[in-house]
Amino acid sequence: MEKKLNTPKLQEAADSKGLNQTAIATELDVTRASVSKWLNGKSFPRPAELLKLGRLLGLKYADMVALSASRDEPLVAFRKRASCQTTDLHLERARNMGHFLKPLVEYLDVDPFMGPASLKNPSCDYGYLQDLAARIRRELDIAEKAPFDFKDLIDLFHKHQAVIIPTLWGHKTKHENALHIHLPESQTTWIYLNLDVEIHDFKFWMAHELGHVLTVDLLREKKNEEAEDFADAFAGALLFPEPLAKRCFEDYKRERTDQGRLKVLGKWAKDHVISPFSVYKETEKFAESNGSPFTAIDGVSLHSYIAIFNKQFKTLGTALFDGKEPTADQFMRVVQDCFDTQVYSALSRYVRDKEPGSGTIATILGVNPMDARAYLEAFSI
């Protein structure tokens, strides 16, 4: 991170104390030109001068200094749990993970000349999203009414030079269920996906992260809320596009009770391996876009039904490992088969060449130190 003075805050404090640049220079025993450069962002005071300036203006270090991302600072986005708040600590930890990922880039099989394509003017407009979803399906030769397969999502990640890093972060204990880290210098993206979730939610999160891959410029421009809104809207349109929502709406409007409508949502959700909530929202959007009346379901009833629906299915991690704790070697073999990720082959060569410690492996893979040592041993075999 690059340090710079929070000049608006400094100027506000100076004004409140009736201090101009000349007065500040006199109090700090520096030239007026030095103070001018500080307040114009052209230079940064030395530590002793910064301390004196803070005392003079009555400001703490955190109020005086702003951190700005350098051009190659990792860009991050979280698919967090609904009740969680993303803090500066979360962001700092994620960016730190990004710095540890940088040495792995040279071990990836990515195009060294061409970066991944991104959307020119991403929009949450219904028509825009439907056209985009239809185009992606045509390019992958997926029928407009067919389920979007996990393999198709994985292929899109590969196409856009995104590396999937599967994790077992627990069912309800961690801040995020997915973490997106983009490295601007190499134009590579690293997607951490928590396997300890129901498969219907997992597919949506994969599509959500793909939305971030396509709109990394929004993260670069610090438009994180716009990026999250787009990723959610994109995932819904891609997995349950208008042709499907239209058919679902026809079934939905024939029902006269919430119980009947919920069954309709559940049927479509099972057929397309997505959450009933996603089906509900996309059906509602279809109705609104066509000016058709839509009968909403009571929120308590909807979320109660979704909770019951989810209990029918194991988490993806439980299904993949039969409910047992996998060894490091077993985990890598299984998820390699499922996600065709480059991370383990890259890490294996990196470990052989650089001999990193277990702390580095723990940071890169998002595992605890004990598990990291097991991974190091597996790479050494």
N, C-alpha and C positions, 0 to 999 in steps of 0.2 A: 504494500500500500504506500502511496505517496502522501506526505504530509503537506498541508497548506493551512494558512491562517484562515479562521472563520471571520473574514473581514467585516461582514455585516454586523456580527455580534460585537466585534471590537469597536467599530465606529459608533454603534448604539451606546456602548458603555462610556466611550470617550465623550460623546455628546452629553450624556446624562451628568457627567462630572465637569462639564465645561472645559474640556481639554482639547486644544487643536494640535496639529502635528508638531508645531514649534514647541508647545508646552510639554508634550510627551518626550520630545528629543532632549529638552533641558533636564527633565526629571530623570531620564535614563542615561544622561551623559553620552548621547550619540548624536550624529548629525541629523538634521531634518530630512535630508535626502534618504537616509536609511529608513526612517519611519515611513516616508512616502512610498518607498519600494515595498515595505512590509504590507501596508494597507492597500496597495494596488496589486498584490499577489505576485510581485516580480522577484521577491527574495524572502527567505525565511530566517528569523532571528536566531542567533546562537542560544544555547540552553540558558546561559546566565541572563541574557537579555530578555528571553521569553519569560523567565521567572520574575524578573523585575517588572515587566510589562503586565503580567497577571496580577501582581501585588498592587500596582498603580491603579489598574482598572477594576480591581475586585472580582476577577474572573478566575475560575478553575481551569486547569489544563484542558479538560474535556470540552469546556465551553469555547476555548480559544483555538483549538486545533481541529481541523476537519480532515478526514481521511478520504482520499479519492482513489479510485481504482486506476492502476496503470493500464496501458494498452493491452498487456498480456495477462492481466489479472483474471483468474477463472470467473466465469459467469455461472451463477447457480440459481436453481429454482427447486422448490419442494412440493411434493404431493403430500401435504401434511394431513394429519387427522383433524377432523372438523373442530374439535374442542381445543386444539393446540394453537399457540401463538408463536410465530417465528421471531426469534430474538437475535440481537447482534451476535450472541455467542453461537447460535446455530449457524449463522452466515459465516462467521470466522472459521468455525470447524470445517464447514463444507469447502470453503476456499483453500484451507490448509490441505484438505484431501486432494484438491485439484493440483496443488503444487507437487504433491507426491506422485501424481499420475503423469506429470510431464515427462519424466525419464523413460516411461514405457512407450511413448509414441514411436520412437525409432524402431521398436520391435513389432509394430503393427503392420499389417498388409493394407495400407491405405494409399490412395493416389497422392503422390508428393507434389503434383502440379495443380490439380483442380480440387477446389473445395466443394462441399455439398451445396446443392441449390437451396434457396430459401424463397419464401413467398414475397412478392413485391409489396403488395398492400393488403395484408391480412385484415379480415373483417369478420365480425360476428353476425353480419347480416344473413338472414335465413337463406336467401337465394344464392349468395356467394358460397356459403358452406355446402349447400346441396350440389352446386356445380363442381366444387372442388372434390367432394366425396365421389361424385359420379366419374370425374376424370381419373382419380386414383384407381377406382375399381376397373375402369376400362383398361388402364395401363397394365393392371395385374390380371386382366381377363377374368374378373369376378363378376358374376351376374348381379344385376341391381337388387335382386331379392334374395341372394344367397348369403349365408353367414360369412362374416369376415374371419378367416382362419388365423390362428396364432402364427402359423408359418408365414402367412402373408405380412403380418406385422413385423416379424423378425427380419424378413427380406427387406422391408422398407428401412429398418434401422441400419442394416448393412449398406444399403444404397446410399444413405446419407452419412456414412462414416461414423456411425454411433456404436459404441461398444457397450454391450449389456453386462452388468455385474450383478448376478443373482445373490440375494442375501437371505438370511433367516434372522430377522430383527424382532421376532415376537409378534403375537397377535394383537396385543393392546398396550404395549409398554413403551414404544418408541415414538418420537415426535413425528417422523415422516414415514410414509409407506413407499415413497419413491423419491429419489434425489437425482437431479439433472445437473451435471457439471460440464460446461463447455470451455475448451481451451482455445482462446482466440488465435494464438500464434500458430498452432498446428491445424486449426479448424477441425478438431476432433471433439466428439461429445461422448460422455460416459454416463450411462444410465444405471443407477442402483435400483433394483426392483425387489421389494420385500415379498418373499414367497409365503409368508405366514398370513395369507388372506384368502378369502373364498375366490374361486376361479372366476366367477362372474364379475367381481370387482377388479380382479387382476387384469382381465382383458381391457377394461375401460382405462385403467391406469397406464397400460402400455400405449394405448391410443392417445391418451392425454400427453404422455411424454413425447410421442411422435409429433404432436402439435407443437411442443416446445422446440423440437429439432428444426421444424419448418419455419419457426419464427424467432430464431435466436437474436435477430436485430432488435426485437422488443426488449430483450434482456440487456443487450448492449446499450440501449437508450434508457435503461432503468425504468422501463414501463412494465414493471412486474405484475401489477394488477391486470393490465390489459393482456399480458401474456397468459396469466392464469385463466382469465375469462375465455380467451380464444381457445386455449388447450382443451378446456371442458366442452365448449361448444363444438369444436372440431371432432372430439372423440365421439360425442353423441351422434353427429351427422354421419361419420364414417361407419360406425358399427350398426346404426339403425337409421338408414337414410329414408328420404321421403317415400319411395315406393313401398317400403315396409311399413312406415308409419301410417300411410294411407289405408293399407289393408287392416292394420291393427285398429285404426279408428273406426272402420266399418264394423268390426266385431265389438268394439268397446261401446259404441253408441246404441247397439241393439240391447244391451243389458240394462235392466231397470233398478238394480241394487248395487251398492258398493262391493258386496261380496262377489257378484257376478263380474263386475269390472276388474276386480283384483285377480280373479281366475284368468281373465283374458290376458292381463299383464304377465302373469306367471307363465302362461303357455308360451307366449312370444319370447320371454326372457330365457326359458329353458332351451327353446329351439335355436336361439342365437347366442347363448352363453354370455349374456350380459344381465345386469341387475334389472329387476322390475322397475326400479326408480328411473333408470335410463330410458326404458321403454315408455314409461309414463310421460316423462318430460318431452321426448321426441314426438310422441303422439299429440301432446298438448300444443307443441310448436306448430305441427302440421295443421291442426284445426285452426289455430290463430292466423296462420299465414293464408288460409283459404277462407277466412271469415265465417267459419262454421262454429256453432255453439258447442262448448266443451263442458261436460259435467265433471267438476273437480271431485276428487275423493278426499274425505276428511283426513287431515295430516296424521292424526294419531292412528287411525285405521291403516293408512298406507305404510307407515313405518313399522307398525306391529306386524303387518303381513310380510314385509321385507325381512324382518328379524326371523320369523318362522320359516320363510323361504330359504334363508341362508343356512339354517340349521340342517337342512337336507343334504348339505354338501360339505365335504372336508376342505380344509385349507389346502392350497396347492402344495405347500411343503409337506403336509401330512400324507397327501396322495402320492407324492413322488418318492417318499422314503418310508412308506408303510407305518407312519406314526413313530418311527424310531429315530434316535439321534444319529445322523450320518457321520462317518469319519471324514476327515478332510479329503482324502483320496476319493471316497465314494461320492461325496457331494460334488466334487469337480467333474467326475465322470458322468454323473446323471444330468447335471445342468448343462454340461457341454453338449450332450446329445439333444437336449431339449431346446437350447437357445443358440447353439453354434457360435458361441462367443469367442473372441480372440484373447480375452483377458488372461486366460491361464497359460496359453502358449507364449504370450508376450512376457508374462511374469516368470515363467520357467527359464527363458533365455536371459532375462534381466537378473534373476537370482544367480545364474551360473556366471554371468559376466561381472556383476557388481558386488555380490555377496552381501546383500542388505541384512539388517537385523530384523528381529521379529516385530519390533515396533513399527518399522516401515511397512511390513506386510499387513499388520493389524490396521493401519491407517488406510492403505490402498483397498483392502477387501472389506473394510467395515466390520471386522471381527474383534473379539477380545484377545489379549496377549497370549493366553494359553492356546487358543485355537490357532493363532498366528504361528506359533512354534510348530504345531502339527502340519500346517500348510508348508512351512519351510522344509520340514522333513520329507513331505510328499514330493516337493519339487526336486529334492536332492536324489530321489530314487532313480 
